[in-house]
C-alpha cells in the first residue's frame, strides 16, 4: 500500500512538473513583450528593464529561466494581473474559494440526490419509477447548462421574483473575507444580523448550485443504477437472498458497498467536467469565482492571469483525480492487494 | 470499513433536510424580514462600467464621474439642476473684481472631511485644501502633479494652465484666484464635477508615508458618502458621511454594483437587486415602463450628437460640399430609427435649453435636390467617395452610430456620394481621430456644465484642433474671435449676442452637422424616491429614500 501511494505521488509530481513546463512556455508563446507577460507590469520603465531581466534570468538559458520560474511559483511570487495590477496569487486566493464552494455544494447535492435515486431506479429496473428516473436523468444529462440556467432565471427570478439572478450575496451585506467560503464567513462574522445574511446568501446560492448539480447528479444516477444492476447479478447476492434476507437487507449489507466503489471513481473523472460547467455557471450568475475571472482574463488578453489560472485549475483537477483514485483503492480491498 | 461508510446511511434523512431547506429558502424569499439598518436603507446603483480612478480631476468618462463625483466630493460652487444657475457650495460667497481677473471666495468653516479606516481629519476644510486641489493641476513641480500620469483632461480642454496665474490663500477661509484674462466661463468650470476639492491634510499624510498613489485610489473628500471598499469590476461600497455639512445622506450605505451587460442590468432591476439603473437601452424603454414596479425618468440632457467633417481634407474643406452633405441627410428617419423618438432634432450644437441658444437659425431641411445643386456648384456633379467613421460604443448622444451610418449611407447614395462605413476598437478609434485620419465621423459631446462655452471651445476652436479634440479639425479665425469675445465679457446679454452670431456662422460654414440632442434615461424602482437626473453632470444619490412597504 505504501508503495502504491508512493507510486501515485511520484506520478502526481511528474504530471505537475510537466504542467509547470507548459505554463512556463506559455509566457514565450503569448504575443507581446515577454518581460511584461512574466511580471504582469503594464509599464516597465527603461531603468527597470535591466533589473527585471536579471531577476527573471532572461539573460541566461531556458533551463535557468525555468528554474527561476519554479522558484517564483513556489515562493508565491506569481506576478501581477494586467487588468488590476494586483498580485495574482492574492487575487486567486480571493476567487478560488468561491468556485470551490459552488462545486462542493453541487457535488453534495449530486451525492444526496443522485445515489438514492440511482438505487431506487435499480430496485425494479422495469418499473414505472425506474423508467421515470432514467428519463429524467437522460433529460438532465443532455440539457445544455447555459440554457437550463437561463430557464431557471426566467422562471424563479424574472417570472416569480423569488430568487436573485446574480452574485453570492446581496451587495448591501458586507461580509468580511476570512476563509473565502461565504457561508463559513457569515457564521464567523460577529454581526447581529447573521441569520439575515445567511438566508440571503442561501437564496443567491440556490439557483447556481442547482444548475451546476444537474449534470453530476444525472451521471451519479446512471452510474449507481448500472453498478447496482451489475452487482445484483453477482453470485454472493444470490447467496444472500437464498439465506432468506429480504431485499432491503441484501441491498444495504451486500449490494450498496460494492456498487458504490465505481461511483467514487466517477467523482474524480467527472471533476474536470464539473469545473468547466462551473465556469459557465459563474459567467451566467455573475458568481465571482475563478472561472469567470479566467474567462474575463481571456477577453482582456490578460496573459499573466491566463497562465496562473490555467496552472491553478489544472493542478486542482489533477489533484482531485489523484485523490479519488487513492480513495477508491483504499476502499477497495481488491485494488489494494494489487 | 464501517466508519468510512457511515456517512452514506443517513442519506435519506439528509435529502429531506435539504428539500426542507430549499423549500424554506424559496418561500421566505417573498417577505421582508427585519433587516439591519445598513441593508434596509442601503441603496444599490447599478452602473455600466468600472471607474478609472477615484479622483474626478483625472478623468472625463461619465461612468466614473457618476460613480465618484457627487457621492464623495463637493465643489466650491454647485449648479442648480433646475435652472442652471450657480449656487454656493463649499464657497458661501464670492466676488469678482472690476476687470474680471480676480475672484475671491469665502469658504464655509463647518465642512468636515471623511473619517475613514485610513485617514482621520484633524481640522475642517480651509483655504489650504483649495490651494492643494488646484496647485496639483497647475504646478508641474507639485509632488502630486505627475501622480496618475499628469493628465487633467477637463482642465486642459479649458486651457486652465494659461488662464489661472495663481491661487492664493488670503486667510484660512478666503481664497483668491488670479486670472491672466477675464473668462466668463470660469465660475461654471469651478462648478463642474471635475473641480472636486481634495484634502491637503490627507496629502501631507501620504507624502510622509510615501504612498502618493493612494490619493486617487483611496479617496477622502467632503461629500455625502465616504469610501469603504472597491472590488474591481464587482462593486464599490460607500457609507454615509456622518458629519456631512449639508443634510446627511438618506441611505446609510451606497453600493455601486458594476454590471456592464445591458440585459443583465435590466434583469437585476426587475428582481429588485438594483434600485437605480444607469442607461437602460432606449429600445427597451417601452418594456420597462409597462412594469408597475419600475419608474423611468427622463430629462433633456446637455448633449449633442453630430457628424463632423474633416475640414483639412478635400473635398470637405469646401463649405458648399459640407452643406450639400447636410442637406442630403434625412434626420427625421434617424431620430426614429436610432433614438426611437427619444431625442429632439438638433438645429445648433447648443441644446434649446441653453440660454444662449439661437432660435432664429436657418435650419438645413432634408432636400436632396438642393444638395445635388450645391454639389454641382462645388464642382462635384457626379459625387465622390468618402468614409463615415462610426464610433464603436453606445453613448447617450448616439446610441447606435453604426445604424446611423447605414441610414446616412443610403441618403448619400441618392446624391451620388458613395460612402463606406469604418469602425475600430474604441481606443484606436479615438487615437486615429486625433491624428485626423478620418473623412467624417459620427460622434458627439456631453456638456460638463451649463455654460454655452462648453459646447464651442472644446469642440470647434483652433486650440481644440491642436490638442486633437476638434473632430472637424476646423480652425476659423472669425469663429474663434466670436467665442473668445464672448468669454471676455460678463454681461450675459452681450455674451448671448456673440454666441448667437457664432451659431449662425456655424450654420453657414457647417464644419459639423448637429443631429440630435438625446434625452437621458434612468430606471428606478418605484419604491425609491428622491433621485433625479442632473442635466449637468453626475447622478446624485444622497437624497434617495427607500420606501419599505
Contacts between the chains, C-beta under 8 A, distances in Angstrom:
chain1	res1	chain2	res2	distance
A	83	B	232	7.3
A	83	B	233	7.9
A	84	B	232	4.8
A	86	B	232	7.9
A	109	B	18	7.2
A	111	B	11	7.7
A	112	B	11	5.7
A	112	B	14	5.1
A	112	B	15	5.2
A	112	B	18	6.2
A	113	B	15	6.6
A	113	B	18	7.9
A	115	B	8	7.6
A	115	B	11	6.5
A	116	B	11	5.5
A	116	B	12	6.4
A	116	B	15	6.3
A	153	B	267	7.1
A	156	B	26	7.6
A	157	B	267	6.8
A	157	B	270	7.9
A	157	B	271	4.9
A	158	B	267	6.2
A	158	B	270	5.7
A	158	B	271	6.8
A	161	B	30	8.0
A	161	B	270	7.7
A	161	B	271	6.2
A	161	B	272	7.6
A	162	B	26	5.3
A	162	B	29	4.3
A	162	B	30	6.7
A	163	B	26	6.9
A	163	B	29	6.1
A	163	B	271	7.8
A	164	B	271	5.7
A	164	B	273	5.2
A	165	B	264	7.3
A	165	B	267	5.1
A	165	B	268	6.1
A	165	B	271	5.4
A	165	B	273	6.6
A	166	B	259	7.7
A	166	B	264	6.8
A	166	B	267	7.9
A	166	B	268	6.4
A	166	B	273	6.7
A	167	B	273	7.6
A	170	B	39	7.0
A	170	B	273	7.4
A	171	B	44	5.7
A	171	B	235	5.4
A	171	B	237	7.8
A	171	B	255	4.4
A	171	B	257	5.2
A	171	B	273	7.7
A	172	B	38	6.6
A	172	B	39	4.4
A	172	B	42	4.0
A	172	B	44	6.5
A	172	B	253	6.0
A	172	B	255	5.9
A	173	B	39	6.2
A	174	B	38	7.4
A	174	B	228	7.6
A	174	B	229	7.9
A	174	B	237	6.6
A	174	B	253	7.9
A	191	B	36	7.5
A	192	B	36	7.0
A	193	B	35	7.1
A	193	B	36	4.1
A	193	B	39	7.4
A	196	B	33	5.9
A	196	B	34	7.9
A	196	B	35	5.8
A	196	B	36	6.7
A	196	B	39	7.2
A	199	B	25	7.0
A	199	B	28	6.3
A	199	B	33	7.3
A	202	B	21	7.5
A	202	B	25	5.0
A	203	B	25	5.6
A	203	B	26	8.0
A	203	B	28	8.0
A	203	B	29	5.8
A	206	B	22	6.6
A	206	B	25	5.8
A	206	B	26	7.3
A	252	B	9	7.9
A	256	B	8	7.1
A	257	B	1	7.9
A	257	B	5	6.3
A	260	B	8	7.2
A	286	B	259	7.5
A	286	B	264	7.1
A	288	B	231	7.9
A	288	B	234	5.9
A	296	B	233	7.3
A	330	B	4	7.9
A	331	B	1	7.5
A	331	B	4	6.6
